[in-house]
Amino acid sequence: MKIGYARVSTREQNLDLQLDALTKAGCKAENIYQEKISGAKIERPKLEEVLRQLRKGDEPIVWKLDRSGRSIRDLIKTVTAVQDKGAGFRSLQDSIDTLTPARKLTFHLFAALAEFERDIIRQRTKAGLEAARARGRKGGRPKGLSQKARHTAMIAERLYREGTLSTREICEQLSISKMTLYSYLEHQGVKVGTHRKKTKFLKAQLSLTIENNSSHVRGKKKAREAIELFVLDRYDRKKDPTRDWIYTLTVPYLTKEQLEETIDYIFRQIHQTADLYNTFVQHCSIRDLENEDKYWD
């Protein structure tokens, strides 16, 4: 049986192009599953429903490969799940399917080339840094603020965005100079001198679980450290002392739309950082601590 899966990222986007292509490929209307959800989300209910109901000989079909995976690793995971059930996977736009040994080899070659391209980029970056060092230039990430300074910078950003204190009063409260305050604000991505609107803050709980991609490659600890440092620290991260992988975040926002964009940004950054360390996000959710009915995943 041919089973179609169509997805777009937002409710404003239209599924008609994909639905027409899936119908033309032989999928009956009742066997086409539709979903309007961001590709950054780890849970895609309709795709999971397709995978659960697969039987030997079935053929799940997508319009394009990126409709069924957030990354190469995620795509390979999906296709492997299909193959384990004796079914064949097919992508219309990419002319790829796994129904025959030859076509299955084509897909794995495609995945291998994508991974090879990533390795080449890493090697070129490393070679470029070594060449720069040989010429006396220091490569790598610029030295950032100390942990204490980062904490002060986050407080300075919050006070500045709230707009209830003048810059002089903020400096007096934090015992820093005006130049240091501006430096901290720049570090936090705040444009000094713009109109200071009243900022709201979401007090939220982040639940996160990360796993290694394989028993041979372990990057779970480094991935966690990178996510905490480069993603969560800017939201005044605090670890739960009694539960592992649970954090309290303070997320600033001006409008509900901006809050939704920030939450989506946090999810995407967590997934991308985990992928860099050969790990994957098994679970990631954010809950409003002041309104338990408000929940993102």
NUMAR-134561 format. One record per atom (N, C-alpha, C): x, y negated, z; residue in one letter. Coordinates in steps of 0.001 Angstrom, whole numbers, plus 500000, padded with zeros to 6 digits. Example, Ala and Ser with C-alpha at 12.3 -4.5 7.8 and 13.67 -1.06 7.14 Angstrom:
// residues 2
513190505690507800a;512300504500507800a;513200503300507800a;512850502250507080s;513670501060507140s;512900499970507870s;
END
This chain:
// residues 297
500834501197500000m;500000500000500000m;500875498744500000m;500507497784499166k;501226496522499101k;500635495539500108k;501506495015500993i;501071494104502052i;501801492775501883i;501064491705501725g;501679490388501528g;501816489616502827g;502869488807502902y;503062487917504055y;503439486531503540y;502651485516503923a;502885484138503469a;502995483239504702a;503973482316504674r;504163481411505821r;504593480034505336r;504055479004505986v;504545477635505836v;504839477097507225v;505657476032507309s;506137475559508600s;505139474675509333s;504342473889508620t;503416472971509267t;502016473153508701t;501038472642509457r;499638472784509039r;499314471943507808r;500158470936507523e;499930470090506368e;500349470773505073e;501253471750505159q;501726472428503961q;500677473426503469q;500763473748502168n;499747474570501527n;500290475953501193n;499460476977501412l;499870478359501167l;499489478856499766l;498800478025498982d;498226478498497718d;499264479094496770d;500432478448496651l;501471478936495735l;501892480353496095l;502124480590497385q;502537481920497826q;501416482940497651q;500185482541497995l;499048483465497889l;498818483891496441l;498934482947495507d;498750483274494085d;499815484266493622d;501065484042494060a;502159484936493649a;501973486330494238a;501538486412495496l;501341487715496142l;500182488469495498l;499124487746495147t;497981488375494475t;498400488915493116t;499181488128492383k;499674488550491067k;500574489773491183k;501272489905492315a;502175491047492526a;501432492308492936a;500087492197493112g;499301493391493401g;498770493501494805g;498925492463495620c;498412492489496989c;496931492110496996c;496107492923497635k;494698492587497778k;494538491503498844k;493493490688498702a;493272489548499604a;493226489988501063a;492601491148501339e;492473491606502730e;493802492129503298e;494783492319502412n;496095492810502860n;497161491730502837n;496749490469502755i;497707489352502783i;497577488638504122i;498666488572504854y;498690487938506171y;499270486526506034y;498557485548506598q;498960484146506466q;499345483571507822q;500344482688507797e;500826482110509052e;501315480687508814e;500928479776509703k;501417478396509671k;502170478141510966k;503470478356510903i;504300478262512109i;505738477982511697i;506467477230512505s;507848476878512185s;508728478118512129s;509669478133511165g;510619479242511065g;511555479321512247g;511657478222513033a;512535478218514202a;511946479010515355a;510626479285515320k;509978480025516397k;510403481485516350k;510714482045517500i;511160483437517542i;509984484388517345i;508783483989517780e;507617484856517659e;506746484395516494e;506512485309515562r;505613485043514450r;504574486166514437r;503433485948515103p;502444487014515346p;502023487789514109p;501761487083512999k;501281487764511801k;502354488665511194k;503607488194511190l;504705489030510687l;504867490270511565l;504765490083512874e;504869491220513794e;503730492210513568e;502536491688513231e;501401492560512941e;501654493382511685e;502258492751510675v;502612493467509448v;503573494609509765v;504602494322510556l;505609495339510878l;505015496477511703l;504069496153512607r;503468497183513464r;502632498179512660r;501930497703511634q;500993498569510918q;501628499311509740q;502907499082509471l;503563499713508324l;503556501241508415l;503345501866507284r;503408503317507176r;504400503687506061r;504827504920506059k;505777505389505050k;505202505176503655k;505998504554502778g;505568504293501410g;504950502930501199g;504661502209502287d;504111500854502147d;505171499902501584d;504703498758501076e;505617497782500487e;505232496366500930e;505831495863502042p;505596494464502420p;506280493532501413p;505556492482500995i;506052491577499957i;506000490137500467i;507066489390500240v;507094487962500560v;507412487188499282v;507035485924499283w;507304485072498113w;508796484762498012w;509438484519499160k;510851484194499202k;511447484709500509k;512746485027500511l;513376485634501686l;513242484785502941l;513349483448502796d;513326482601503988d;511959482553504657d;510932483164504043r;509603483222504674r;509587484231505825r;510531485178505827s;510480486259506819s;511644486253507803s;512546485262507717g;513673485250508645g;514212483868508899g;514684483597510162r;515257482301510519r;516703482204510073r;517362483363509919s;518772483404509567s;519052484730508882s;520297484890508383i;520673486160507742i;520504487324508714i;520950487132509964r;520833488212510953r;519372488559511223r;518538487535511327d;517119487767511577d;516481488489510398d;516873488108509180l;516344488747507979l;516740490223507922l;518013490505508213i;518486491891508197i;517743492717509245i;517486492113510394k;516745492800511452k;515345493171510974k;514683492231510270t;513338492478509762t;513340493589508717t;514277493505507763v;514344494509506694v;514688495884507255v;515562495923508256t;515911497199508892t;514690497827509552t;513862496994510212a;512634497487510840a;511692498080509802a;511630497440508614v;510799497946507525v;511321499295507039v;512633499385506829q;513234500616506306q;513118501769507301q;513200501459508598d;513090502511509619d;511728503198509588d;510719502502509066k;509384503082508962k;509142503725507599k;510189503800506780g;510057504430505472g;509375503573504439g;509317502278504689a;508684501353503753a;509748500597502959a;509320499911501901g;510243499134501082g;509931497650501175g;510948496834501236f;510781495374501364f;511034494717500012f;510208493702499682r;510336493062498364r;510179491543498480r;511071490803497818s;510996489339497744s;510849488943496283s;509770488229495951l;509449487925494561l;510430486951493922l;510704485816494591q;511547484776494021q;513012485181493938q;513444486066494827d;514864486459494859d;515140487735494075d;514084488313493496s;514227489558492717s;514950490632493516s;514568490781494770i;515199491762495651i;514129492666496239i;514374493978496215d;513533494909496959d;514398496091497387d;513871496908498277t;514652498031498808t;513948499354498525t;513213499406497410l;512451500608497089l;513325501728496529l;514436501362495872t;515331502364495305t;516728502182495885t;517564503228495875p;518927503093496409p;519702501951495772p;519549501759494455a;520296500696493777a;519854499320494261a;518552499128494407r;518045497837494843r;518325497605496325r;518337498686497108k;518693498573498517k;520144498106498641k;521006498646497784l;522407498225497773l;522520496743497432l;521685496262496493t;521695494841496120t;521417493958497321t;520423494330498124f;520090493526499312f;521255493487500292f;521857494645500566h;522957494688501536h;524197493949501022h;524399493980499691l;525485493193499117l;525221491707499315l;523970491301499136f;523574489903499342f;523872489482500786f;523478490323501744a;523718490012503156a;525210489971503464a;525962490925502886a;527406490968503125a;528101489731502563a;527659489282501394l;528253488085500791l;527960486843501629l;526767486789502200a;526428485652503061a;527340485628504293a;527576486804504874e;528461486881506043e;529897486563505640e;530299487016504448f;531636486727503946f;531830485220503768f;530781484544503278e;530855483096503091e;531067482395504435e;530408482853505473r;530580482271506809r;532018482452507288r;532588483650507040d;533973483902507450d;534939482987506708d;534688482773505417i;535551481890504627i;535504480471505191i;534307479995505551i;534168478646506117i;534958478545507418i;534881479589508272r;535644479588509526r;537145479510509251r;537604480328508279q;539040480360507972q;539518479021507432q;538721478397506574r;539114477097506011r;539159476031507102r;538210476077508011t;538204475120509115t;539449475294509980t;539781476548510291k;540957476828511109k;542232476364510407k;542325476651509084a;543505476241508330a;543619474721508273a;542480474034508124g;542488472574508091g;542953471972509404g;542520472551510523l;542943472067511836l;544449472269512041l;544944473446511606e;546382473719511755e;547209472760510909e;546738472458509698a;547449471524508829a;547454470124509434a;546323469731510049a;546242468412510678a;547188468318511868a;547274469384512653r;548186469384513812r;549634469284513359r;549943469957512236a;551316469918511716a;551712468500511300a;550725467687510971r;550987466294510577r;550842465328511763r;550696465909512952g;550635465072514141g;549253464603514517g;548230465091513789r;546863464686514129r;546230465779514961r;545500465366515967k;544875466320516872k;543493466673516357k;543267467974516072g;541978468399515545g;541031468858516627g;539886469389516193g;538925469914517149g;537957468848517632g;537133469232518587r;536124468337519136r;536774467263520006r;536372465986519849p;536926464936520696p;536633465213522164p;537550464771523016k;537386464985524438k;536164464229524932k;535302464919525653g;534076464300526129g;534200463807527549g;533053463542528167l;533025463060529538l;533170464227530507l;533632463898531714s;533704464919532758s;532280465274533185s;532149466355533941q;530820466784534376q;530150465694535224q;530919465060536112k;530371463993536948k;529937462803536090k;530774462443535089a;530450461311534215a;529220461616533359a;529088462863532888r;527909463238532090r;526638463087532917r;526730463487534188h;525570463375535065h;525194461901535255h;526218461048535467t;525968459610535623t;525389459027534337t;525896459490533182a;525407459000531892a;523930459331531690a;523521460517532119m;522117460906531981m;521226460042532879m;521708459734534089i;520942458863534984i;520864457457534394i;521994456983533849a;522027455649533232a;521047455566532072a;520989456617531244e;520048456645530122e;518606456561530619e;518310457335531663r;516954457354532189r;516544455972532718r;517431455357533502l;517129454038534065l;516976452986532966l;517835453073531956y;517788452094530865y;516504452239530065y;516114453487529759r;514904453712528963r;513634453339529734r;513643453527531054e;512464453179531850e;512170451689531777e;513225450873531672g;513045449443531493g;512631448681532735g;512674449318533911t;512269448621535137t;513428447854535771t;514669448213535438l;515853447542535978l;516618446852534856l;517254445732535180s;518120445063534208s;519425445841534111s;520222445528533086t;521519446214532952t;522410445933534157t;522335444713534687r;523139444377535877r;522724445227537074r;521422445401537264e;520922446193538385e;521280447667538237e;521254448154536983i;521657449549536743i;523130449740537107i;523968448787536686c;525403448870536982c;525649448848538487c;524917448003539201e;525089447918540652e;524645449215541330e;523549449785540851q;523032451009541458q;523966452194541232q;524617452230540069l;525496453357539731l;526968453060540023l;527263451816540460s;528645451403540759s;529561451552539551s;529097451055538405i;529895451095537182i;529871449709536546i;530819449451535638s;530857448176534932s;529876448200533764s;529620447020533195k;528699446929532067k;529263447665530846k;530586447565530624m;531205448259529496m;531073449772529651m;531225450262530895t;531063451702531140t;529621452124530888t;528669451283531308l;527255451585531063l;526990451714529569l;527495450750528770y;527283450798527325y;527946452040526711y;529100452410527245s;529793453605526760s;528966454860527042s;528399454910528254y;527558456053528618y;526312456117527742y;525697454969527497l;524491454936526670l;524792455371525239l;525933454946524719e;526347455362523375e;526558456876523332e;527162457412524397h;527383458860524487h;526061459624524464h;525011459021525050q;523691459658525102q;522850459375523862q;523426458627522906g;522711458343521668g;521689457231521784g;521858456337522784v;520928455229522986v;521475453984522298v;520659453364521452k;521076452140520775k;520829450948521692k;521908450332522152v;521810449223523101v;521276447977522402v;520399447256523090g;519882446001522549g;518523446116521922g;518041447361521691t;516716447537521117t;515657447344522198t;514420447166521746h;513326446964522700h;513173448198523581h;513122447983524882r;513071449091525829r;511621449389526201r;511084450434525569k;509713450828525856k;509680451694527116k;508516451765527716k;508336452584528907k;508473454060528537k;509435454721529154t;509698456118528835t;509027457030529851t;508423458102529340k;507850459135530210k;508837460292530279k;508659461135531287f;509564462265531457f;508770463534531720f;509112464569530950l;508515465883531144l;509413466697532062l;508856467122533187k;509580468022534089k;509193469434533690k;510143470172533143a;509804471458532537a;510718472569533011a;510200473790532891q;510988474979533209q;511291475741531918q;512572475981531671l;513006476721530478l;513352478147530885l;512730479104530223s;513038480523530430s;513755481028529184s;514935481612529369l;515788481963528222l;516427483328528418l;516429484125527364t;517121485416527383t;517906485568526088t;519209485845526211i;520080486013525045i;520733487388525113i;520839488040523971e;521471489359523906e;522528489374522809e;523524490268522949n;524547490452521928n;523944491151520716n;524475490829519526n;523976491468518310n;524350492940518237n;525469493297518855s;525886494698518854s;526765494962520069s;526982496243520355s;527818496617521499s;529293496383521200s;529630496154519920h;531024495956519529h;531441494496519564h;530474493595519434v;530782492158519433v;530018491512520580v;530750490951521531r;530121490387522725r;530395488888522807r;529340488098522744g;529509486654522854g;528475486027523761g;527777486889524530k;526659486438525354k;527071485358526353k;528186485563527051k;528628484609528065k;529011483271527434k;529768483323526328k;530185482092525651k;528988481364525057k;528025482119524523a;526827481502523961a;526050480760525035a;525949481382526197r;525224480750527309r;525918479460527747r;527239479509527874e;527994478323528281e;527830477194527259e;527873477549525977a;527737476534524916a;526343475928524915a;525325476754525100i;523947476255525132i;523754475317526320i;524294475700527475e;524171474846528659e;524886473510528448e;526091473556527890l;526909472356527747l;526398471428526647l;526116471989525466f;525822471148524308f;524327470918524066f;523457471734524671v;522022471571524440v;521285471131525704v;521473471863526800l;520650471635527983l;521148470524528890l;522465470275528905d;523005469269529821d;522461467868529554d;522095467582528333r;521579466249528015r;520174466045528567r;519555467118529083y;518230467025529692y;518290467308531191y;519435466919531804d;519613467027533257d;519353468456533736d;520013469413533087r;519813470835533379r;520131471178534828r;519267471999535423k;519511472561536752k;519153474034536729k;520069474883537200k;519810476318537232k;518924476684538416k;518075477679538209d;517286478216539307d;518208479107540151d;518378478828541437p;519317479597542258p;518878481030542527p;517598481322542327t;517091482656542654t;516832483531541429t;516728482901540252r;516430483673539039r;517405483318537927r;517919484348537263d;518884484129536192d;518169483687534922d;518831482861534125w;518328482384532844w;517075481512532981w;516888480915534144i;515775479988534357i;516368478615534681i;515908477566533968y;516438476225534156y;515296475215534320y;515604474138535031t;514695473001535106t;515271471880534246t;514451471321533362l;514881470260532457l;514029469005532667l;514639467861532410t;513912466596532407t;514012466018530997t;512890466020530285v;512877465637528871v;512217464264528707v;512973463235528283p;512385461902528086p;511623461824526763p;510533461053526748y;509785460846525503y;508927459597525619y;508581459034524462l;507736457854524413l;506309458203523992l;506176459159523056t;504860459564522560t;504753461084522586t;503529461593522464k;503314463044522434k;503991463653521207k;503944462915520087e;504592463407518869e;506095463541519064e;506694462561519730q;508134462602519991q;508479463757520925q;507608464036521905l;507843465159522812l;507840466480522052l;506864466654521145e;506798467888520357e;508052468049519501e;508533466949518914e;509741466997518091e;510961467366518938e;511024466826520155t;512160467124521036t;512155468586521461t;510974469118521805i;510865470527522193i;511299471424521035i;510838471094519823d;511217471881518642d;512719471800518396d;513301470607518620y;514738470416518463y;515522471288519463y;515063471340520704i;515726472166521722i;515719473632521296i;514562474119520822f;514469475510520378f;515447475791519239f;515468474893518240r;516334475106517075r;517805475111517463r;518201474173518349q;519592474107518777q;519999475350519558q;519107475879520374i;519398477100521134i;519612478269520181i;518715478420519183h;518849479527518224h;520137479400517410h;520436478201516945q;521629477999516121q;522905478231516915q;522942477787518160t;524125477990519001t;524323479463519303t;523241480175519608a;523332481616519869a;523872482353518649a;523418481965517463d;523843482615516223d;525344482445515982d;525903481298516378l;527334481046516185l;528205482005516993l;527666482550518079y;528444483438518945y;528014484903518803y;527443485225517627n;527050486606517327n;526076487153518364n;525145486322518804t;524092486735519720t;522750486306519139t;521677486742519761f;520359486322519319f;519485486007520534f;518508485135520326v;517603484728521399v;516448485719521466v;516399486480522539q;515332487464522713q;514044486799523209q;514212485792524049h;513037485069524566h;513423483633524880h;512535482691524557c;512777481286524877c;511419480589525002c;511150480027526163s;509884479331526364s;510084478156527314s;509218477160527177i;509262475967528028i;507868475745528602i;507798475518529919r;506517475309530595r;506532473991531349r;505463473214531205d;505310471958531926d;505067472278533401d;505947471805534291l;505821472114535715l;504676471355536374l;504214470284535742e;503107469509536307e;501753469890535702e;501794470652534633n;500564471120533985n;500823472521533434n;500495473534534204e;500846474908533847e;500143475398532586e;499103474708532146d;498438475080530895d;499233474639529672d;500186473724529889k;501018473242528782k;502229474133528658k;502388474770527484y;503391475828527316y;503863475860525870y;505174475984525687w;505742476090524334w;506585477355524243w;506541478038523104d;507440479183522879d;507715479350521401d;
END
